Amino acid sequence: MWQEWSDEVLFASYRVFVRKEDQGFNKERTIAVDGNERYVRTQESAAVLAKNRLSMPAEIEFNWLAYQTHFPV
């Protein structure tokens, strides 16, 4: 019920990168490597519950200036 009334429901997360390693014998191993970069999701997807009524892009940087540029004055 709170989500329906809210103008914005945002989800902050760390960006994850993937690296592939050769194991030999035609085998490859995929390893997830976390990064220090944070971002905010503003639209719902299969993984997160988020929304906004400000026509923001699907992802923005995790800082006040990135958010403030999309806020109506």
Predicted model as a PDB file, atoms N, CA, C, CB and O in Angstrom, pLDDT in the B-factor column:
MODEL        1                                                                  
ATOM      1  N   MET A   1       0.822  -1.172   0.000  1.00 75.00           N  
ATOM      2  CA  MET A   1       0.000   0.000   0.000  1.00 75.00           C  
ATOM      3  C   MET A   1       0.883   1.259   0.000  1.00 75.00           C  
ATOM      4  CB  MET A   1      -0.944  -0.015   1.206  1.00 75.00           C  
ATOM      5  O   MET A   1       0.569   2.213  -0.712  1.00 75.00           O  
ATOM      6  N   TRP A   2       1.976   1.289   0.776  1.00 78.00           N  
ATOM      7  CA  TRP A   2       2.840   2.463   0.820  1.00 78.00           C  
ATOM      8  C   TRP A   2       3.504   2.703  -0.523  1.00 78.00           C  
ATOM      9  CB  TRP A   2       3.897   2.307   1.905  1.00 78.00           C  
ATOM     10  O   TRP A   2       3.706   3.846  -0.933  1.00 78.00           O  
ATOM     11  N   GLN A   3       3.838   1.627  -1.199  1.00 78.00           N  
ATOM     12  CA  GLN A   3       4.503   1.770  -2.493  1.00 78.00           C  
ATOM     13  C   GLN A   3       3.577   2.435  -3.510  1.00 78.00           C  
ATOM     14  CB  GLN A   3       4.964   0.399  -3.012  1.00 78.00           C  
ATOM     15  O   GLN A   3       4.038   3.248  -4.312  1.00 78.00           O  
ATOM     16  N   GLU A   4       2.315   2.116  -3.497  1.00 81.00           N  
ATOM     17  CA  GLU A   4       1.382   2.712  -4.444  1.00 81.00           C  
ATOM     18  C   GLU A   4       1.233   4.211  -4.224  1.00 81.00           C  
ATOM     19  CB  GLU A   4       0.030   2.038  -4.339  1.00 81.00           C  
ATOM     20  O   GLU A   4       1.040   4.952  -5.187  1.00 81.00           O  
ATOM     21  N   TRP A   5       1.317   4.666  -3.002  1.00 83.00           N  
ATOM     22  CA  TRP A   5       1.160   6.083  -2.693  1.00 83.00           C  
ATOM     23  C   TRP A   5       2.438   6.875  -2.921  1.00 83.00           C  
ATOM     24  CB  TRP A   5       0.712   6.251  -1.267  1.00 83.00           C  
ATOM     25  O   TRP A   5       2.383   8.083  -3.152  1.00 83.00           O  
ATOM     26  N   SER A   6       3.569   6.221  -2.862  1.00 82.00           N  
ATOM     27  CA  SER A   6       4.851   6.921  -2.990  1.00 82.00           C  
ATOM     28  C   SER A   6       5.103   7.364  -4.423  1.00 82.00           C  
ATOM     29  CB  SER A   6       5.996   6.028  -2.515  1.00 82.00           C  
ATOM     30  O   SER A   6       4.736   6.670  -5.371  1.00 82.00           O  
ATOM     31  N   ASP A   7       5.729   8.518  -4.574  1.00 82.00           N  
ATOM     32  CA  ASP A   7       6.117   8.991  -5.900  1.00 82.00           C  
ATOM     33  C   ASP A   7       7.365   8.279  -6.394  1.00 82.00           C  
ATOM     34  CB  ASP A   7       6.349  10.496  -5.881  1.00 82.00           C  
ATOM     35  O   ASP A   7       7.524   8.044  -7.592  1.00 82.00           O  
ATOM     36  N   GLU A   8       8.246   7.940  -5.468  1.00 83.00           N  
ATOM     37  CA  GLU A   8       9.496   7.284  -5.840  1.00 83.00           C  
ATOM     38  C   GLU A   8       9.817   6.161  -4.864  1.00 83.00           C  
ATOM     39  CB  GLU A   8      10.649   8.299  -5.884  1.00 83.00           C  
ATOM     40  O   GLU A   8       9.758   6.340  -3.647  1.00 83.00           O  
ATOM     41  N   VAL A   9      10.153   5.021  -5.407  1.00 89.00           N  
ATOM     42  CA  VAL A   9      10.686   3.894  -4.647  1.00 89.00           C  
ATOM     43  C   VAL A   9      11.969   3.513  -5.374  1.00 89.00           C  
ATOM     44  CB  VAL A   9       9.649   2.667  -4.547  1.00 89.00           C  
ATOM     45  O   VAL A   9      11.917   2.990  -6.488  1.00 89.00           O  
ATOM     46  N   LEU A  10      13.126   3.772  -4.753  1.00 90.00           N  
ATOM     47  CA  LEU A  10      14.406   3.583  -5.412  1.00 90.00           C  
ATOM     48  C   LEU A  10      15.172   2.442  -4.756  1.00 90.00           C  
ATOM     49  CB  LEU A  10      15.228   4.876  -5.374  1.00 90.00           C  
ATOM     50  O   LEU A  10      14.994   2.166  -3.570  1.00 90.00           O  
ATOM     51  N   PHE A  11      16.035   1.773  -5.543  1.00 92.00           N  
ATOM     52  CA  PHE A  11      16.798   0.625  -5.061  1.00 92.00           C  
ATOM     53  C   PHE A  11      18.277   0.868  -5.332  1.00 92.00           C  
ATOM     54  CB  PHE A  11      16.320  -0.694  -5.738  1.00 92.00           C  
ATOM     55  O   PHE A  11      18.688   0.957  -6.489  1.00 92.00           O  
ATOM     56  N   ALA A  12      19.077   0.976  -4.281  1.00 91.00           N  
ATOM     57  CA  ALA A  12      20.522   1.196  -4.420  1.00 91.00           C  
ATOM     58  C   ALA A  12      21.259  -0.133  -4.393  1.00 91.00           C  
ATOM     59  CB  ALA A  12      21.048   2.121  -3.300  1.00 91.00           C  
ATOM     60  O   ALA A  12      20.899  -1.038  -3.639  1.00 91.00           O  
ATOM     61  N   SER A  13      22.294  -0.245  -5.221  1.00 90.00           N  
ATOM     62  CA  SER A  13      23.033  -1.491  -5.322  1.00 90.00           C  
ATOM     63  C   SER A  13      24.466  -1.220  -5.781  1.00 90.00           C  
ATOM     64  CB  SER A  13      22.329  -2.459  -6.287  1.00 90.00           C  
ATOM     65  O   SER A  13      24.781  -0.120  -6.234  1.00 90.00           O  
ATOM     66  N   TYR A  14      25.328  -2.228  -5.663  1.00 87.00           N  
ATOM     67  CA  TYR A  14      26.679  -2.172  -6.202  1.00 87.00           C  
ATOM     68  C   TYR A  14      26.687  -2.786  -7.594  1.00 87.00           C  
ATOM     69  CB  TYR A  14      27.679  -2.902  -5.272  1.00 87.00           C  
ATOM     70  O   TYR A  14      25.968  -3.752  -7.848  1.00 87.00           O  
ATOM     71  N   ARG A  15      27.482  -2.245  -8.486  1.00 84.00           N  
ATOM     72  CA  ARG A  15      27.616  -2.810  -9.821  1.00 84.00           C  
ATOM     73  C   ARG A  15      28.551  -4.018  -9.738  1.00 84.00           C  
ATOM     74  CB  ARG A  15      28.156  -1.743 -10.838  1.00 84.00           C  
ATOM     75  O   ARG A  15      29.610  -3.940  -9.116  1.00 84.00           O  
ATOM     76  N   VAL A  16      28.165  -5.124 -10.356  1.00 85.00           N  
ATOM     77  CA  VAL A  16      28.938  -6.372 -10.327  1.00 85.00           C  
ATOM     78  C   VAL A  16      29.455  -6.654 -11.731  1.00 85.00           C  
ATOM     79  CB  VAL A  16      28.073  -7.569  -9.801  1.00 85.00           C  
ATOM     80  O   VAL A  16      28.711  -6.569 -12.708  1.00 85.00           O  
ATOM     81  N   PHE A  17      30.737  -6.989 -11.820  1.00 87.00           N  
ATOM     82  CA  PHE A  17      31.365  -7.306 -13.096  1.00 87.00           C  
ATOM     83  C   PHE A  17      31.658  -8.794 -13.160  1.00 87.00           C  
ATOM     84  CB  PHE A  17      32.658  -6.485 -13.297  1.00 87.00           C  
ATOM     85  O   PHE A  17      31.798  -9.452 -12.129  1.00 87.00           O  
ATOM     86  N   VAL A  18      31.751  -9.324 -14.374  1.00 88.00           N  
ATOM     87  CA  VAL A  18      31.991 -10.758 -14.571  1.00 88.00           C  
ATOM     88  C   VAL A  18      33.318 -10.933 -15.295  1.00 88.00           C  
ATOM     89  CB  VAL A  18      30.825 -11.425 -15.377  1.00 88.00           C  
ATOM     90  O   VAL A  18      33.607 -10.236 -16.267  1.00 88.00           O  
ATOM     91  N   ARG A  19      34.120 -11.872 -14.810  1.00 88.00           N  
ATOM     92  CA  ARG A  19      35.402 -12.186 -15.430  1.00 88.00           C  
ATOM     93  C   ARG A  19      35.414 -13.670 -15.765  1.00 88.00           C  
ATOM     94  CB  ARG A  19      36.599 -11.809 -14.494  1.00 88.00           C  
ATOM     95  O   ARG A  19      34.931 -14.486 -14.980  1.00 88.00           O  
ATOM     96  N   LYS A  20      35.962 -14.029 -16.928  1.00 90.00           N  
ATOM     97  CA  LYS A  20      36.034 -15.438 -17.338  1.00 90.00           C  
ATOM     98  C   LYS A  20      37.472 -15.921 -17.272  1.00 90.00           C  
ATOM     99  CB  LYS A  20      35.468 -15.630 -18.767  1.00 90.00           C  
ATOM    100  O   LYS A  20      38.401 -15.219 -17.672  1.00 90.00           O  
ATOM    101  N   GLU A  21      37.639 -17.142 -16.755  1.00 87.00           N  
ATOM    102  CA  GLU A  21      38.953 -17.766 -16.654  1.00 87.00           C  
ATOM    103  C   GLU A  21      38.961 -19.064 -17.440  1.00 87.00           C  
ATOM    104  CB  GLU A  21      39.333 -18.021 -15.180  1.00 87.00           C  
ATOM    105  O   GLU A  21      37.982 -19.810 -17.449  1.00 87.00           O  
ATOM    106  N   ASP A  22      40.070 -19.319 -18.093  1.00 86.00           N  
ATOM    107  CA  ASP A  22      40.218 -20.574 -18.827  1.00 86.00           C  
ATOM    108  C   ASP A  22      40.700 -21.642 -17.855  1.00 86.00           C  
ATOM    109  CB  ASP A  22      41.209 -20.419 -20.031  1.00 86.00           C  
ATOM    110  O   ASP A  22      41.714 -21.458 -17.182  1.00 86.00           O  
ATOM    111  N   GLN A  23      39.983 -22.750 -17.778  1.00 85.00           N  
ATOM    112  CA  GLN A  23      40.326 -23.842 -16.868  1.00 85.00           C  
ATOM    113  C   GLN A  23      41.114 -24.941 -17.563  1.00 85.00           C  
ATOM    114  CB  GLN A  23      39.070 -24.426 -16.256  1.00 85.00           C  
ATOM    115  O   GLN A  23      41.613 -25.859 -16.913  1.00 85.00           O  
ATOM    116  N   GLY A  24      41.227 -24.849 -18.884  1.00 84.00           N  
ATOM    117  CA  GLY A  24      41.897 -25.905 -19.636  1.00 84.00           C  
ATOM    118  C   GLY A  24      40.889 -26.975 -20.055  1.00 84.00           C  
ATOM    119  O   GLY A  24      39.789 -27.038 -19.506  1.00 84.00           O  
ATOM    120  N   PHE A  25      41.251 -27.802 -21.010  1.00 88.00           N  
ATOM    121  CA  PHE A  25      40.375 -28.865 -21.522  1.00 88.00           C  
ATOM    122  C   PHE A  25      39.035 -28.305 -22.006  1.00 88.00           C  
ATOM    123  CB  PHE A  25      40.136 -29.925 -20.435  1.00 88.00           C  
ATOM    124  O   PHE A  25      37.986 -28.898 -21.755  1.00 88.00           O  
ATOM    125  N   ASN A  26      39.071 -27.167 -22.696  1.00 86.00           N  
ATOM    126  CA  ASN A  26      37.880 -26.508 -23.249  1.00 86.00           C  
ATOM    127  C   ASN A  26      36.836 -26.151 -22.181  1.00 86.00           C  
ATOM    128  CB  ASN A  26      37.242 -27.405 -24.294  1.00 86.00           C  
ATOM    129  O   ASN A  26      35.639 -26.141 -22.467  1.00 86.00           O  
ATOM    130  N   LYS A  27      37.275 -25.864 -20.978  1.00 89.00           N  
ATOM    131  CA  LYS A  27      36.354 -25.444 -19.913  1.00 89.00           C  
ATOM    132  C   LYS A  27      36.661 -24.006 -19.527  1.00 89.00           C  
ATOM    133  CB  LYS A  27      36.463 -26.379 -18.669  1.00 89.00           C  
ATOM    134  O   LYS A  27      37.814 -23.574 -19.525  1.00 89.00           O  
ATOM    135  N   GLU A  28      35.605 -23.281 -19.203  1.00 90.00           N  
ATOM    136  CA  GLU A  28      35.734 -21.890 -18.822  1.00 90.00           C  
ATOM    137  C   GLU A  28      34.970 -21.651 -17.523  1.00 90.00           C  
ATOM    138  CB  GLU A  28      35.221 -20.961 -19.945  1.00 90.00           C  
ATOM    139  O   GLU A  28      33.875 -22.182 -17.336  1.00 90.00           O  
ATOM    140  N   ARG A  29      35.540 -20.861 -16.639  1.00 89.00           N  
ATOM    141  CA  ARG A  29      34.909 -20.563 -15.361  1.00 89.00           C  
ATOM    142  C   ARG A  29      34.575 -19.077 -15.316  1.00 89.00           C  
ATOM    143  CB  ARG A  29      35.830 -20.965 -14.171  1.00 89.00           C  
ATOM    144  O   ARG A  29      35.408 -18.238 -15.659  1.00 89.00           O  
ATOM    145  N   THR A  30      33.355 -18.753 -14.891  1.00 89.00           N  
ATOM    146  CA  THR A  30      32.910 -17.371 -14.792  1.00 89.00           C  
ATOM    147  C   THR A  30      32.907 -16.954 -13.326  1.00 89.00           C  
ATOM    148  CB  THR A  30      31.502 -17.190 -15.422  1.00 89.00           C  
ATOM    149  O   THR A  30      32.330 -17.633 -12.476  1.00 89.00           O  
ATOM    150  N   ILE A  31      33.558 -15.831 -13.043  1.00 87.00           N  
ATOM    151  CA  ILE A  31      33.701 -15.353 -11.670  1.00 87.00           C  
ATOM    152  C   ILE A  31      33.099 -13.956 -11.574  1.00 87.00           C  
ATOM    153  CB  ILE A  31      35.199 -15.348 -11.226  1.00 87.00           C  
ATOM    154  O   ILE A  31      33.391 -13.095 -12.404  1.00 87.00           O  
ATOM    155  N   ALA A  32      32.274 -13.731 -10.581  1.00 85.00           N  
ATOM    156  CA  ALA A  32      31.712 -12.401 -10.337  1.00 85.00           C  
ATOM    157  C   ALA A  32      32.692 -11.598  -9.499  1.00 85.00           C  
ATOM    158  CB  ALA A  32      30.327 -12.494  -9.628  1.00 85.00           C  
ATOM    159  O   ALA A  32      33.186 -12.072  -8.476  1.00 85.00           O  
ATOM    160  N   VAL A  33      32.971 -10.373  -9.942  1.00 84.00           N  
ATOM    161  CA  VAL A  33      33.892  -9.485  -9.253  1.00 84.00           C  
ATOM    162  C   VAL A  33      33.115  -8.226  -8.881  1.00 84.00           C  
ATOM    163  CB  VAL A  33      35.148  -9.149 -10.139  1.00 84.00           C  
ATOM    164  O   VAL A  33      32.567  -7.542  -9.745  1.00 84.00           O  
ATOM    165  N   ASP A  34      33.076  -7.935  -7.597  1.00 79.00           N  
ATOM    166  CA  ASP A  34      32.314  -6.749  -7.191  1.00 79.00           C  
ATOM    167  C   ASP A  34      33.143  -5.500  -7.409  1.00 79.00           C  
ATOM    168  CB  ASP A  34      31.879  -6.849  -5.714  1.00 79.00           C  
ATOM    169  O   ASP A  34      34.372  -5.515  -7.337  1.00 79.00           O  
ATOM    170  N   GLY A  35      32.434  -4.429  -7.677  1.00 76.00           N  
ATOM    171  CA  GLY A  35      33.088  -3.144  -7.871  1.00 76.00           C  
ATOM    172  C   GLY A  35      32.734  -2.201  -6.741  1.00 76.00           C  
ATOM    173  O   GLY A  35      31.900  -2.522  -5.894  1.00 76.00           O  
ATOM    174  N   ASN A  36      33.351  -1.063  -6.725  1.00 83.00           N  
ATOM    175  CA  ASN A  36      33.062  -0.065  -5.699  1.00 83.00           C  
ATOM    176  C   ASN A  36      32.029   0.935  -6.176  1.00 83.00           C  
ATOM    177  CB  ASN A  36      34.331   0.658  -5.291  1.00 83.00           C  
ATOM    178  O   ASN A  36      31.629   1.824  -5.423  1.00 83.00           O  
ATOM    179  N   GLU A  37      31.593   0.801  -7.421  1.00 88.00           N  
ATOM    180  CA  GLU A  37      30.645   1.753  -7.984  1.00 88.00           C  
ATOM    181  C   GLU A  37      29.227   1.425  -7.530  1.00 88.00           C  
ATOM    182  CB  GLU A  37      30.728   1.756  -9.518  1.00 88.00           C  
ATOM    183  O   GLU A  37      28.769   0.289  -7.654  1.00 88.00           O  
ATOM    184  N   ARG A  38      28.541   2.433  -7.002  1.00 91.00           N  
ATOM    185  CA  ARG A  38      27.149   2.259  -6.582  1.00 91.00           C  
ATOM    186  C   ARG A  38      26.245   2.977  -7.549  1.00 91.00           C  
ATOM    187  CB  ARG A  38      26.924   2.778  -5.145  1.00 91.00           C  
ATOM    188  O   ARG A  38      26.630   3.987  -8.139  1.00 91.00           O  
ATOM    189  N   TYR A  39      25.033   2.456  -7.717  1.00 91.00           N  
ATOM    190  CA  TYR A  39      24.051   3.075  -8.589  1.00 91.00           C  
ATOM    191  C   TYR A  39      22.672   2.854  -8.008  1.00 91.00           C  
ATOM    192  CB  TYR A  39      24.143   2.514 -10.022  1.00 91.00           C  
ATOM    193  O   TYR A  39      22.492   2.042  -7.101  1.00 91.00           O  
ATOM    194  N   VAL A  40      21.690   3.583  -8.538  1.00 91.00           N  
ATOM    195  CA  VAL A  40      20.314   3.510  -8.060  1.00 91.00           C  
ATOM    196  C   VAL A  40      19.429   3.076  -9.215  1.00 91.00           C  
ATOM    197  CB  VAL A  40      19.841   4.875  -7.473  1.00 91.00           C  
ATOM    198  O   VAL A  40      19.480   3.652 -10.301  1.00 91.00           O  
ATOM    199  N   ARG A  41      18.629   2.070  -8.974  1.00 92.00           N  
ATOM    200  CA  ARG A  41      17.646   1.655  -9.971  1.00 92.00           C  
ATOM    201  C   ARG A  41      16.350   2.397  -9.707  1.00 92.00           C  
ATOM    202  CB  ARG A  41      17.422   0.114  -9.940  1.00 92.00           C  
ATOM    203  O   ARG A  41      15.906   2.502  -8.564  1.00 92.00           O  
ATOM    204  N   THR A  42      15.749   2.910 -10.764  1.00 90.00           N  
ATOM    205  CA  THR A  42      14.550   3.725 -10.621  1.00 90.00           C  
ATOM    206  C   THR A  42      13.330   3.090 -11.265  1.00 90.00           C  
ATOM    207  CB  THR A  42      14.782   5.083 -11.215  1.00 90.00           C  
ATOM    208  O   THR A  42      12.224   3.621 -11.158  1.00 90.00           O  
ATOM    209  N   GLN A  43      13.519   1.954 -11.937  1.00 89.00           N  
ATOM    210  CA  GLN A  43      12.402   1.275 -12.580  1.00 89.00           C  
ATOM    211  C   GLN A  43      12.392  -0.190 -12.176  1.00 89.00           C  
ATOM    212  CB  GLN A  43      12.482   1.415 -14.113  1.00 89.00           C  
ATOM    213  O   GLN A  43      13.439  -0.785 -11.918  1.00 89.00           O  
ATOM    214  N   GLU A  44      11.209  -0.757 -12.127  1.00 89.00           N  
ATOM    215  CA  GLU A  44      11.033  -2.140 -11.699  1.00 89.00           C  
ATOM    216  C   GLU A  44      11.613  -3.095 -12.727  1.00 89.00           C  
ATOM    217  CB  GLU A  44       9.552  -2.448 -11.466  1.00 89.00           C  
ATOM    218  O   GLU A  44      11.552  -2.845 -13.931  1.00 89.00           O  
ATOM    219  N   SER A  45      12.174  -4.186 -12.241  1.00 88.00           N  
ATOM    220  CA  SER A  45      12.672  -5.264 -13.095  1.00 88.00           C  
ATOM    221  C   SER A  45      12.379  -6.586 -12.398  1.00 88.00           C  
ATOM    222  CB  SER A  45      14.209  -5.105 -13.390  1.00 88.00           C  
ATOM    223  O   SER A  45      11.730  -6.609 -11.352  1.00 88.00           O  
ATOM    224  N   ALA A  46      12.844  -7.659 -12.963  1.00 90.00           N  
ATOM    225  CA  ALA A  46      12.618  -8.970 -12.361  1.00 90.00           C  
ATOM    226  C   ALA A  46      13.370  -9.118 -11.042  1.00 90.00           C  
ATOM    227  CB  ALA A  46      13.039 -10.071 -13.327  1.00 90.00           C  
ATOM    228  O   ALA A  46      12.984  -9.927 -10.198  1.00 90.00           O  
ATOM    229  N   ALA A  47      14.434  -8.349 -10.858  1.00 86.00           N  
ATOM    230  CA  ALA A  47      15.267  -8.477  -9.665  1.00 86.00           C  
ATOM    231  C   ALA A  47      14.901  -7.508  -8.547  1.00 86.00           C  
ATOM    232  CB  ALA A  47      16.697  -8.277 -10.034  1.00 86.00           C  
ATOM    233  O   ALA A  47      15.127  -7.817  -7.377  1.00 86.00           O  
ATOM    234  N   VAL A  48      14.341  -6.340  -8.876  1.00 90.00           N  
ATOM    235  CA  VAL A  48      14.091  -5.321  -7.849  1.00 90.00           C  
ATOM    236  C   VAL A  48      12.705  -4.715  -7.998  1.00 90.00           C  
ATOM    237  CB  VAL A  48      15.150  -4.219  -7.920  1.00 90.00           C  
ATOM    238  O   VAL A  48      12.091  -4.769  -9.064  1.00 90.00           O  
ATOM    239  N   LEU A  49      12.237  -4.148  -6.921  1.00 89.00           N  
ATOM    240  CA  LEU A  49      10.964  -3.439  -6.882  1.00 89.00           C  
ATOM    241  C   LEU A  49      11.280  -1.959  -6.746  1.00 89.00           C  
ATOM    242  CB  LEU A  49      10.048  -3.946  -5.706  1.00 89.00           C  
ATOM    243  O   LEU A  49      11.733  -1.514  -5.691  1.00 89.00           O  
ATOM    244  N   ALA A  50      11.042  -1.192  -7.811  1.00 91.00           N  
ATOM    245  CA  ALA A  50      11.331   0.242  -7.806  1.00 91.00           C  
ATOM    246  C   ALA A  50      10.362   0.944  -8.743  1.00 91.00           C  
ATOM    247  CB  ALA A  50      12.805   0.523  -8.225  1.00 91.00           C  
ATOM    248  O   ALA A  50       9.778   0.320  -9.629  1.00 91.00           O  
ATOM    249  N   LYS A  51      10.196   2.256  -8.540  1.00 90.00           N  
ATOM    250  CA  LYS A  51       9.359   3.044  -9.437  1.00 90.00           C  
ATOM    251  C   LYS A  51       9.675   4.514  -9.241  1.00 90.00           C  
ATOM    252  CB  LYS A  51       7.854   2.767  -9.189  1.00 90.00           C  
ATOM    253  O   LYS A  51      10.283   4.909  -8.246  1.00 90.00           O  
ATOM    254  N   ASN A  52       9.249   5.328 -10.219  1.00 87.00           N  
ATOM    255  CA  ASN A  52       9.354   6.772 -10.086  1.00 87.00           C  
ATOM    256  C   ASN A  52       8.332   7.412 -11.010  1.00 87.00           C  
ATOM    257  CB  ASN A  52      10.794   7.269 -10.410  1.00 87.00           C  
ATOM    258  O   ASN A  52       7.956   6.834 -12.031  1.00 87.00           O  
ATOM    259  N   ARG A  53       7.892   8.591 -10.652  1.00 85.00           N  
ATOM    260  CA  ARG A  53       6.926   9.332 -11.455  1.00 85.00           C  
ATOM    261  C   ARG A  53       7.554  10.579 -12.070  1.00 85.00           C  
ATOM    262  CB  ARG A  53       5.720   9.719 -10.607  1.00 85.00           C  
ATOM    263  O   ARG A  53       6.846  11.507 -12.463  1.00 85.00           O  
ATOM    264  N   LEU A  54       8.874  10.600 -12.150  1.00 84.00           N  
ATOM    265  CA  LEU A  54       9.594  11.758 -12.658  1.00 84.00           C  
ATOM    266  C   LEU A  54      10.223  11.504 -14.026  1.00 84.00           C  
ATOM    267  CB  LEU A  54      10.662  12.166 -11.676  1.00 84.00           C  
ATOM    268  O   LEU A  54      11.001  12.335 -14.495  1.00 84.00           O  
ATOM    269  N   SER A  55       9.916  10.396 -14.674  1.00 85.00           N  
ATOM    270  CA  SER A  55      10.497  10.025 -15.972  1.00 85.00           C  
ATOM    271  C   SER A  55      12.020   9.965 -15.909  1.00 85.00           C  
ATOM    272  CB  SER A  55      10.064  11.020 -17.051  1.00 85.00           C  
ATOM    273  O   SER A  55      12.701  10.452 -16.811  1.00 85.00           O  
ATOM    274  N   MET A  56      12.550   9.372 -14.852  1.00 88.00           N  
ATOM    275  CA  MET A  56      13.989   9.217 -14.697  1.00 88.00           C  
ATOM    276  C   MET A  56      14.458   8.016 -15.510  1.00 88.00           C  
ATOM    277  CB  MET A  56      14.371   9.054 -13.203  1.00 88.00           C  
ATOM    278  O   MET A  56      13.657   7.125 -15.792  1.00 88.00           O  
ATOM    279  N   PRO A  57      15.742   7.966 -15.899  1.00 90.00           N  
ATOM    280  CA  PRO A  57      16.266   6.794 -16.600  1.00 90.00           C  
ATOM    281  C   PRO A  57      16.257   5.571 -15.681  1.00 90.00           C  
ATOM    282  CB  PRO A  57      17.696   7.065 -17.115  1.00 90.00           C  
ATOM    283  O   PRO A  57      16.080   5.716 -14.472  1.00 90.00           O  
ATOM    284  N   ALA A  58      16.441   4.395 -16.225  1.00 89.00           N  
ATOM    285  CA  ALA A  58      16.376   3.151 -15.449  1.00 89.00           C  
ATOM    286  C   ALA A  58      17.440   3.095 -14.356  1.00 89.00           C  
ATOM    287  CB  ALA A  58      16.531   1.953 -16.373  1.00 89.00           C  
ATOM    288  O   ALA A  58      17.194   2.530 -13.291  1.00 89.00           O  
ATOM    289  N   GLU A  59      18.618   3.672 -14.600  1.00 89.00           N  
ATOM    290  CA  GLU A  59      19.690   3.687 -13.607  1.00 89.00           C  
ATOM    291  C   GLU A  59      20.306   5.076 -13.554  1.00 89.00           C  
ATOM    292  CB  GLU A  59      20.769   2.621 -13.933  1.00 89.00           C  
ATOM    293  O   GLU A  59      20.478   5.730 -14.583  1.00 89.00           O  
ATOM    294  N   ILE A  60      20.639   5.525 -12.337  1.00 91.00           N  
ATOM    295  CA  ILE A  60      21.368   6.779 -12.161  1.00 91.00           C  
ATOM    296  C   ILE A  60      22.496   6.538 -11.173  1.00 91.00           C  
ATOM    297  CB  ILE A  60      20.425   7.925 -11.668  1.00 91.00           C  
ATOM    298  O   ILE A  60      22.500   5.539 -10.453  1.00 91.00           O  
ATOM    299  N   GLU A  61      23.460   7.462 -11.143  1.00 91.00           N  
ATOM    300  CA  GLU A  61      24.559   7.360 -10.186  1.00 91.00           C  
ATOM    301  C   GLU A  61      24.028   7.526  -8.762  1.00 91.00           C  
ATOM    302  CB  GLU A  61      25.648   8.422 -10.487  1.00 91.00           C  
ATOM    303  O   GLU A  61      22.978   8.130  -8.545  1.00 91.00           O  
ATOM    304  N   PHE A  62      24.762   6.985  -7.807  1.00 93.00           N  
ATOM    305  CA  PHE A  62      24.362   7.062  -6.405  1.00 93.00           C  
ATOM    306  C   PHE A  62      24.957   8.313  -5.777  1.00 93.00           C  
ATOM    307  CB  PHE A  62      24.807   5.798  -5.630  1.00 93.00           C  
ATOM    308  O   PHE A  62      25.889   8.241  -4.975  1.00 93.00           O  
ATOM    309  N   ASN A  63      24.400   9.466  -6.156  1.00 91.00           N  
ATOM    310  CA  ASN A  63      24.783  10.718  -5.518  1.00 91.00           C  
ATOM    311  C   ASN A  63      23.647  11.718  -5.655  1.00 91.00           C  
ATOM    312  CB  ASN A  63      26.088  11.281  -6.133  1.00 91.00           C  
ATOM    313  O   ASN A  63      22.752  11.548  -6.483  1.00 91.00           O  
ATOM    314  N   TRP A  64      23.691  12.759  -4.839  1.00 90.00           N  
ATOM    315  CA  TRP A  64      22.599  13.718  -4.784  1.00 90.00           C  
ATOM    316  C   TRP A  64      22.471  14.507  -6.079  1.00 90.00           C  
ATOM    317  CB  TRP A  64      22.798  14.665  -3.621  1.00 90.00           C  
ATOM    318  O   TRP A  64      21.353  14.775  -6.519  1.00 90.00           O  
ATOM    319  N   LEU A  65      23.581  14.886  -6.701  1.00 90.00           N  
ATOM    320  CA  LEU A  65      23.533  15.695  -7.919  1.00 90.00           C  
ATOM    321  C   LEU A  65      22.859  14.948  -9.069  1.00 90.00           C  
ATOM    322  CB  LEU A  65      24.942  16.113  -8.327  1.00 90.00           C  
ATOM    323  O   LEU A  65      22.117  15.555  -9.841  1.00 90.00           O  
ATOM    324  N   ALA A  66      23.100  13.660  -9.195  1.00 88.00           N  
ATOM    325  CA  ALA A  66      22.457  12.874 -10.249  1.00 88.00           C  
ATOM    326  C   ALA A  66      20.957  12.811 -10.023  1.00 88.00           C  
ATOM    327  CB  ALA A  66      23.046  11.455 -10.307  1.00 88.00           C  
ATOM    328  O   ALA A  66      20.185  12.869 -10.980  1.00 88.00           O  
ATOM    329  N   TYR A  67      20.539  12.697  -8.795  1.00 88.00           N  
ATOM    330  CA  TYR A  67      19.125  12.675  -8.464  1.00 88.00           C  
ATOM    331  C   TYR A  67      18.484  14.039  -8.668  1.00 88.00           C  
ATOM    332  CB  TYR A  67      18.928  12.216  -7.033  1.00 88.00           C  
ATOM    333  O   TYR A  67      17.385  14.136  -9.214  1.00 88.00           O  
ATOM    334  N   GLN A  68      19.154  15.074  -8.241  1.00 88.00           N  
ATOM    335  CA  GLN A  68      18.625  16.430  -8.273  1.00 88.00           C  
ATOM    336  C   GLN A  68      18.387  16.926  -9.700  1.00 88.00           C  
ATOM    337  CB  GLN A  68      19.573  17.368  -7.556  1.00 88.00           C  
ATOM    338  O   GLN A  68      17.494  17.745  -9.918  1.00 88.00           O  
ATOM    339  N   THR A  69      19.155  16.455 -10.664  1.00 87.00           N  
ATOM    340  CA  THR A  69      18.965  16.893 -12.037  1.00 87.00           C  
ATOM    341  C   THR A  69      17.624  16.441 -12.605  1.00 87.00           C  
ATOM    342  CB  THR A  69      20.089  16.377 -12.903  1.00 87.00           C  
ATOM    343  O   THR A  69      17.127  17.056 -13.548  1.00 87.00           O  
ATOM    344  N   HIS A  70      17.027  15.390 -12.062  1.00 83.00           N  
ATOM    345  CA  HIS A  70      15.754  14.862 -12.550  1.00 83.00           C  
ATOM    346  C   HIS A  70      14.564  15.358 -11.735  1.00 83.00           C  
ATOM    347  CB  HIS A  70      15.784  13.352 -12.534  1.00 83.00           C  
ATOM    348  O   HIS A  70      13.418  15.065 -12.077  1.00 83.00           O  
ATOM    349  N   PHE A  71      14.818  16.100 -10.668  1.00 77.00           N  
ATOM    350  CA  PHE A  71      13.743  16.569  -9.801  1.00 77.00           C  
ATOM    351  C   PHE A  71      13.190  17.878 -10.334  1.00 77.00           C  
ATOM    352  CB  PHE A  71      14.238  16.740  -8.352  1.00 77.00           C  
ATOM    353  O   PHE A  71      13.965  18.783 -10.643  1.00 77.00           O  
ATOM    354  N   PRO A  72      11.858  18.013 -10.453  1.00 71.00           N  
ATOM    355  CA  PRO A  72      11.296  19.260 -10.974  1.00 71.00           C  
ATOM    356  C   PRO A  72      11.522  20.433 -10.022  1.00 71.00           C  
ATOM    357  CB  PRO A  72       9.805  19.091 -11.237  1.00 71.00           C  
ATOM    358  O   PRO A  72      11.444  20.281  -8.802  1.00 71.00           O  
ATOM    359  N   VAL A  73      11.794  21.559 -10.574  1.00 69.00           N  
ATOM    360  CA  VAL A  73      12.065  22.756  -9.761  1.00 69.00           C  
ATOM    361  C   VAL A  73      10.807  23.567  -9.585  1.00 69.00           C  
ATOM    362  CB  VAL A  73      13.161  23.620 -10.400  1.00 69.00           C  
ATOM    363  O   VAL A  73      10.831  24.610  -8.931  1.00 69.00           O  
TER     364      VAL A  73                                                      
ENDMDL                                                                          
END                                                                             
